[in-house]
Amino acid sequence: MTMLYVYALVDTPSLDGTPLKGHDGASVFAVRCGECAAATSYLSRHTIAPRPRSVWLHERVLDALMRRHAVLPLRFATIVPDVDMLRNRLRPMYHALAGDLQRLRGKVEFALRITNIHAECPHTGDAERKSDAAQALTPGTRYLRARAERWRERIASEDAAGRIERALRQHLDPAAENAVWGFATTRSATLIASYLVERNEVPAFVAAVADVRGRHPALDVSCTGPWAPYSFVTARSPEAWS
Amino acid sequence: MRVRIGHERHAAISDLLDRALNKGVVLWGEATISLAGVDLIYVGLKVLVSSVETAQQMRSTRASDPALLDVRGS
């Protein structure tokens, strides 16, 4: 059964420029929906695995589309049975999608990761945990103390992350349209940010990132992009909110 | 222009996966994908969303990489 893989929505009813190749070498073509279009290609499978090669191909199609159109990226592995079903799903979202296309036209996304944040904002919780006295405690007390220590470390990490975020935003925000910041402590404390940047402001934003790295040499700051503006899409189907 | 500042290839892959698998326009609710037990999951008017295998691979990819977390709020 032939399916349709959907890469993105674009702000014109047809695709301009050189024909693009999508998954399995299939040509990318437009499915018109009002004044917009969905960039799609035929897929002879029901599913597609999220392997790096496939996700990079998805990204390459988006990157090529972004050079020609305003683009709203669809989540990887959006597959529909046919054109009618695709239009039926897009129709109730049309105004929201058109609004997003208008708002995100000419803008790209950059990803930032800031690790090693305790090098700049150290905390002193380790001393208590490692004390010899703690080894003499009962197992229950030791457990509760360790738990309290982890809680203090979490608070200290969040405090450090907050201070670093505020310091970095002073330099980065002026070069950007919008930003979303998050904090994760799964293995190591990491600040993650997505920046929405006007295409013609990209050099200024890149310079701001380089400036931040120079001002905070103890931090490990990585920056990748430009990506399609994944993090700034607001249009969602009603089911997506459930 | 693809800008990569002070990062390894791993960072670019993580950033891409974080976005392509977790963000962007969502046409169907993901909650239904977690109802495993069948090979293919259909939502609403028999619309194919994804296979259980794909959903599970997405979850395991995210679980194995601490960088692949949802980032919400500002």
Chai-1 contact restraints between the chains, C-beta under 6 A:
chainA,res_idxA,chainB,res_idxB,connection_type,confidence,min_distance_angstrom,max_distance_angstrom,comment,restraint_id
A,H46,B,L48,contact,1.0,0.0,6.0,A-B,restraint_1
A,T47,B,S51,contact,1.0,0.0,6.0,A-B,restraint_2
A,T47,B,T54,contact,1.0,0.0,6.0,A-B,restraint_3
A,A49,B,T54,contact,1.0,0.0,6.0,A-B,restraint_4
A,A49,B,Q57,contact,1.0,0.0,6.0,A-B,restraint_5
A,P50,B,L21,contact,1.0,0.0,6.0,A-B,restraint_6
A,P50,B,Q57,contact,1.0,0.0,6.0,A-B,restraint_7
A,P50,B,M58,contact,1.0,0.0,6.0,A-B,restraint_8
A,P52,B,I13,contact,1.0,0.0,6.0,A-B,restraint_9
A,V55,B,A20,contact,1.0,0.0,6.0,A-B,restraint_10
A,H58,B,A20,contact,1.0,0.0,6.0,A-B,restraint_11
A,E59,B,L16,contact,1.0,0.0,6.0,A-B,restraint_12
A,L72,B,V25,contact,1.0,0.0,6.0,A-B,restraint_13
A,P73,B,G24,contact,1.0,0.0,6.0,A-B,restraint_14
A,L74,B,G24,contact,1.0,0.0,6.0,A-B,restraint_15
A,L74,B,V25,contact,1.0,0.0,6.0,A-B,restraint_16
A,R75,B,G24,contact,1.0,0.0,6.0,A-B,restraint_17
A,R75,B,V26,contact,1.0,0.0,6.0,A-B,restraint_18
A,F76,B,A20,contact,1.0,0.0,6.0,A-B,restraint_19
A,F76,B,L21,contact,1.0,0.0,6.0,A-B,restraint_20
A,A77,B,S50,contact,1.0,0.0,6.0,A-B,restraint_21
A,A77,B,T54,contact,1.0,0.0,6.0,A-B,restraint_22
A,T78,B,L27,contact,1.0,0.0,6.0,A-B,restraint_23
A,I79,B,L48,contact,1.0,0.0,6.0,A-B,restraint_24
A,P81,B,L48,contact,1.0,0.0,6.0,A-B,restraint_25
A,M85,B,V47,contact,1.0,0.0,6.0,A-B,restraint_26
A,R89,B,L27,contact,1.0,0.0,6.0,A-B,restraint_27
A,A111,B,D15,contact,1.0,0.0,6.0,A-B,restraint_28
A,V180,B,S74,contact,1.0,0.0,6.0,A-B,restraint_29
A,W181,B,S74,contact,1.0,0.0,6.0,A-B,restraint_30
A,G182,B,V71,contact,1.0,0.0,6.0,A-B,restraint_31
A,A184,B,L69,contact,1.0,0.0,6.0,A-B,restraint_32
A,T186,B,P66,contact,1.0,0.0,6.0,A-B,restraint_33
A,R187,B,P66,contact,1.0,0.0,6.0,A-B,restraint_34
A,I192,B,V71,contact,1.0,0.0,6.0,A-B,restraint_35
A,V206,B,V3,contact,1.0,0.0,6.0,A-B,restraint_36
A,V209,B,I5,contact,1.0,0.0,6.0,A-B,restraint_37
A,S222,B,G6,contact,1.0,0.0,6.0,A-B,restraint_38
A,S222,B,H7,contact,1.0,0.0,6.0,A-B,restraint_39
A,S222,B,A11,contact,1.0,0.0,6.0,A-B,restraint_40
A,C223,B,I5,contact,1.0,0.0,6.0,A-B,restraint_41
A,T224,B,R4,contact,1.0,0.0,6.0,A-B,restraint_42
A,T224,B,H7,contact,1.0,0.0,6.0,A-B,restraint_43
A,T224,B,A11,contact,1.0,0.0,6.0,A-B,restraint_44
A,T224,B,A12,contact,1.0,0.0,6.0,A-B,restraint_45
A,T224,B,D15,contact,1.0,0.0,6.0,A-B,restraint_46
A,G225,B,V3,contact,1.0,0.0,6.0,A-B,restraint_47
A,W227,B,R19,contact,1.0,0.0,6.0,A-B,restraint_48
A,Y230,B,R19,contact,1.0,0.0,6.0,A-B,restraint_49
A,Y230,B,K23,contact,1.0,0.0,6.0,A-B,restraint_50
A,Y230,B,G24,contact,1.0,0.0,6.0,A-B,restraint_51
A,S231,B,K23,contact,1.0,0.0,6.0,A-B,restraint_52
A,V233,B,G24,contact,1.0,0.0,6.0,A-B,restraint_53
A,V233,B,V25,contact,1.0,0.0,6.0,A-B,restraint_54
A,A235,B,V25,contact,1.0,0.0,6.0,A-B,restraint_55
A,R236,B,V26,contact,1.0,0.0,6.0,A-B,restraint_56
A,S237,B,L27,contact,1.0,0.0,6.0,A-B,restraint_57
A,E239,B,W28,contact,1.0,0.0,6.0,A-B,restraint_58
A,E239,B,G29,contact,1.0,0.0,6.0,A-B,restraint_59
A,A240,B,V26,contact,1.0,0.0,6.0,A-B,restraint_60
A,A240,B,G29,contact,1.0,0.0,6.0,A-B,restraint_61
A,S242,B,G29,contact,1.0,0.0,6.0,A-B,restraint_62
A,S242,B,A31,contact,1.0,0.0,6.0,A-B,restraint_63
